[in-house]
Each structure stands twice: as structure tokens, then as C-alpha cells.
């Protein structure tokens, strides 16, 4: 059931997430999470700096009351689940920009003044890394 992935900064995208609070999928039957992952990979193809963050997909992050959810994580750092994104380039860039800063931080805490505008108001949970608790 678990598939090994390379350790490092990553964004895990729920590829089964709803398109929006009101719609399950777009007119072509594509889910919002899958569209968001696609938008992230398209940005990475254009901007090599964004490739420092792996975009990984999984079915259901169990945040089903929210749509287009992602988990930002890196080894030994606090992780964050964010949601309620519009699955497009603007959200994809904000998430990847935040994930880059998160990966560069000492413990996964990015100062608020460095948050991209597009992630503000989207945080759902903060998760401690295995073997640690925040002080």
C-alpha cells in the first residue's frame, strides 16, 4: 500500500480532490486535485528552480470538506496541509513558492512576511515530523 519516494521537499497533492466546494469535476471529468498537480508540473517545466520540490500525488488526504488540498513536507520539518485552492497556475505557483521556502527553512517554519499571497488563508493543519514536537 505504501510506495517509497525520494526524501526531500515535496508537495503531496490529493489527486481525487473536488474541483471546488460546489463541483466534483470539470466538464471533461477531471478532478480539481489532478488539475492542480498538472498545473504544478507545467510550472516546473518552465521554471527549473521550482523543480527543487517534488510534486507527488496520492488519492485522498482525508480533507474532504475542503477542496484541492496539498501536504507540504520535508524530512525533519513541520508539515502543513493546505486547501481550498482554485486548480490553476496562480495557486500552483503560490504553493510551490511556499514549498521552496519551507524546504530551505531550518525547521519548516516560514516567516509570515515571506508567505506568497496565494497561500494565506489556506492552511488547515500543521503536523510535526516523526520523532519531534514543536516547543
N, C-alpha and C positions, 0 to 999 in steps of 0.2 A: 504494500500500500504506500510506503514512503519511497521516494526516488531521491537518491543523493544528488546534490548540486554543489558547485564550487562555492567555498566560503567567500564572503566578501560583501560589499554593499549591494543591496538589491531592493527592488520593489516587486512584491508578490501581488499580482493583480487577480482579483476574483473574476474569472472569465465567464461566469454564469450570472453575474450581477445584472439587475434590471437596467434598462436604458435610462429611466427616470422614475420619479415617485409615481407617475401615472401610467407608464408604458413598460411592458416587459421587454420588447424588442423593437427594432426599427421596421420599416416597410419591407425590408429584404430578409427579415427573420434573424437579424444579428443582435446579440445581446450587448448592452452597454459596456460591460467589462471587457469583452472581446474587442470592441471598437477602441476602448481606451488603451489596451495593450498594443493594438495595431498603430495607434497614433504615437505612442512612446517609441516604438521601433522605427517608425518613419522619421521622427526627430533625431534619433540616434544615428540613422544613416546619413543625415545632413550635418550633424554636429558631433565629431569624434570625441569631444570632451564628455559628452553625455554617455558614452559607451563605458565609462568607469563604473557605472551602475548597471547590474544585470536586471533585465526585465524577465520575470518568471511568472508563470500562470498556474493557477490551480482552480478547481471547481469549489466554489462556496467557502467564503471566510466566515460564514455564520453571522453576518451582519445584515441579515435580510430585511430589516426595517429601514435600512439605508440603501442607496444605490451607488454603483461604481465605487466600490471600496478597494483599498490597497493596504498592504502592510509594508512599511519601510523598516528595514532591518540591516544589521551588520554585526559581525561577531564581537561579543563583549560590550555591546552598546544597548542603550534603551531602544526599544522598538515602538513604532506608532502605527495605529490603524486609523486611516482617514477615509471619508466617504462623502457622498452626495455631490459628485463631480458630473459635469457635462462631458461626455466622452469625445473630446476633440483635442486639437493642438494646444490650445491655451492651458487646459488642465494638465495635459501630458507634460508640457514644459515646466509648469509650476511644481509638479510632483517630482520630476527628475532633477530640477534645480535644488529643491529641498533635500532630496536623497543624496545628492553630491555633497552638500554642506554637512548633512548628517554623517556621511561616511568619513569626512575629513575631521569631524569633531572628536574630542578625546573620549567622551562617554555617550555620545548620541544626543546631546543637548545642543541645539542650535539657538543662539540668542534671537529673541523675537524680532529685533531690528533687521536681522538677516533673512527672515522668512519671506519667500516670494508672496506677493499679494494673493495669488491664486490658491494658497493652501490655508490661509487664515479663515477660521470658522469651520474647517473641515475635519478637525481632529475628533476622534471618537474615544480611543483608549491609548494608554501608554503601558508598555509591557517591559518588565525588567529582563535582562539577559540571564540565561541559566547560570546559577551559582552566585548571583548578586542581587542586592536590593538597593534602591536609592536611599541615600542618607537623609 
